[in-house]
Every structure is written in structure tokens, then in C-alpha cells.
Amino acid sequence: MDAVIKESDEAAACQQVLEAARAVEAAGAAFIVMSCNDVHRFVPEIEPLIGIPFLHIAEVTALAIKAQGLRRVSLLGVRKTMEGDFYPLLFKQHGIDLVALNKPEMAFVHDKIYDELVQDIFTDETRDGYLRIINDLRTRGAEGVVLGCTEIPLLLPPGTIEMPSFATTELHCRAAIDDAIG
């Protein structure tokens, strides 16, 4: 998948996700869980081609945000997640608006994920940079922040952020367990 992403071959990436979804379906799964936020951009194209539903990470996150009564949040993640439409579209259905990062903020968040976090490098400098961005987003009206990449909660564990935060991977995993046993 990394090679497909680096080559920017969206069709090949989508095909790989579709093949994986079909394999999970053939194995007898009742639904599909993909913990990677970025890959959810393919769900609208893939879901009609399979017979089982996706447990969508943005839907689960929207429900958690609504449960706290928030209406304006920001989204941190890789560039394709932050610039993509799957979070804004699902959030809008729940009455949630996104406070967007500016280009330098987006570049910092994205670059630090790939250059450091996915390589298991967590520095105070990067943590401070993320916190500065989050605090600036708060001044622009964000009531909470979505940690839309698996590694971000490792950099910013609970109690680090001074406003509600939503670790999408944790929310998604809890929802998957609830759906599986419920």
C-alpha cells in the first residue's frame, strides 16, 4: 500500500482496499473495520461492490462529538484526511462543522506524522508544535479536536490537550467491539 500511495496511484490503492474487503467478506465477517483514517476515502466507491457494511471511522467519531454536544471541531491527520471530503460530509450530516487548518499548520501536522510519528519518534518540539496549532484552532472557534491518525494520540495522550479530543482509532475500536458483541 505504501508504494501505491507514494506513486499516487489512487485507483490501485482503491483496488487493494476492495480486494481486502472482499477477502474479509468471503471469510464470513459481518462488517469491515479499517483503522486507518486515510483509507476511508475509498469507502463510497467500495461499499456498493460488497455485501457487508463498513464501520466508518468518521461516523463513529461524529457520534462521539455529538454526544458531547460540540458543533465545531478541527481535524488533525495526514494531508489526504485533512483535505478529503469524507470527514466534512459525514460531520455535516450530524450538524458538525470543521475549523480548517491553514496550509503551514497542515504541512506541519502531515510532515511530522510521516517524518517522525510513524517512525516511532516523539519529541517535545513536535508535541509543542501540535499544541500550538490546537490552541490556535481553539481561538478560531474549535470546541474540540479530532486526532485523525493512529499515531497522534501517542504524541498527545489523554490530559495533554486542554479541550475535548477524539482519538479516532480508539473510538473506532470500541465501536467495533460494541457492534461485534451487541
N, C-alpha and C positions, 0 to 999 in steps of 0.2 A: 504494500500500500504506500509506503514511503516513496518508493521510486515513482509510482504513478503520480503522487502529489508533487514531487519535485519536478516532474516533467509537465505538470499542469494538465494532465490528460483526464479531464473531468468525466468523460464518457467511460474510460477504462476503470476509473475509480468507482463509478456508479455500478458498473458491471460486476466488479469484485464484491461489492456490498450485496448486490442482488443474488449472486451465486451463493454467498454465505447465508443470506436469508432463506433461500430455497433449501439449502442443506439443513438448516435448523428446523425448518418446517417439515422436511422429509423425515427428520429424526423424531418427530412427534411433539414438538413444542407447541404450547398453547398461544404463545405470544413471543415477540422478539424484543430484546433489550440490547441497546448499543450504548455503552457508557461514554463513548467519545461524542462530545457535543458537535464537533465539526461535521461528522459523518451524517448527522440528522438532516443535512441539507438535501440528501438523496431520498428521504422518506416519501415525499409526494410522488416521485417518479416510480419508486419501487413498490409501495404498498398496494397499488391496484394489480400488480403482477403476481402477488402471493395470496394465499388464503387465510393467513393469520395476521392479527394486528401488530403494530409496533407500539410499545410503551414509549411514547415520545418524551424525551428529556425536557423539552421546553414546556410541554403541557403540565408535567409534574411540577416543574418549577413555578409556573404561573399559578397553580392551585395553592402552593405554599405561600406565595406572595399575597394572594387574595386572602388567605386565612389570617394573615397578619394585618389586613386592612390597608395595605400600601397600594398606591396608584402610579408612582413614578420611581423607577429603578434604573440603574445602569448595568451594563453587561461587560464583563472582562473576559477575554478569551483570545484565541488566535484570530488573525485578521478575517478569515472566512466566516468565522462565527460572528464576530462583531459587525461585519459589513453585510452578512447574509440577511435574508428576509424571514427565515423560519422562526426566529425569536420574536421579531416585531409583529408578524402576522398572528401567531398564537397568543401573544400578550394582548394584542388589540382586541381579540375575541373575549378576553377577560377584563377589559377596561383598564389595562396597564400600559402606560407609556414608557418608552425608553429615553433616558437622557444620554445622548451620544457623547462619546469621547471625541476630542479633536484629533487631528492627524498625528501630531507629535505624541500625544498620550497613547493613541492606538499603536503607533510604531514601538514605543517603549514596552507596552504590555506584550505585544506579539513577539518582539525580538527577544525579550527576556525569557519567554516561555521556551523558544527554540534554542537560544544560546546558552541558557542556564538550567531552567527548571526541569526540562525533560532529560537533562544530563545529570540530575541529582545535585545541582549546585544551587544553594540557597544562601544568599548573602544579606547582611543588614542593609547594604546600599540599595539592593533591589527591593527589599521589603519597604524601606523608607520611600522609595520612588512610587511603589504601588499605593502606599498610604497617602502620599501627597496627592496622587491622582484621585483617589477615592474621596479625600476631603474636599478637593476642588469640585468634584461631581456633586457633592452634597451642597456646596454653595450655589450650584446651578440647578438645584431642585430635586436631586435624587434623594429618595427616602430610604433606599436600600441598595445593595449591590449584589449582582449575580456573579458568582465565581464559576464562570462557564468554561473551565478547563480543569481536568483532573488534578493537575499539579498545583494550581493556585492555592487551594486550602492547605497544602503542605507548607507553603510560604507564609500564609496568613491563617494560622489556626484559630479556632474559636477564642473570642476575647480580644483579638488583635484589632478588629475593626470596631469603630465607635458608632455604628449604625447597623441595622439588621443586614445580615449577609446570608446568601443562599448558595450553599455548596451543591452544585447540580448533581455531581456523582453520588453523593450521599443520599440526596433526595430521591434520585432515580433508583438506587439500590433498595432503599426502604420501600418504595412503591412496588418494585418488582417482587419483593418478598410478600408484601401485603396481597398483591394480585395472585401470586402463586399459592398462598395458603388460604386466601379468602374465598 
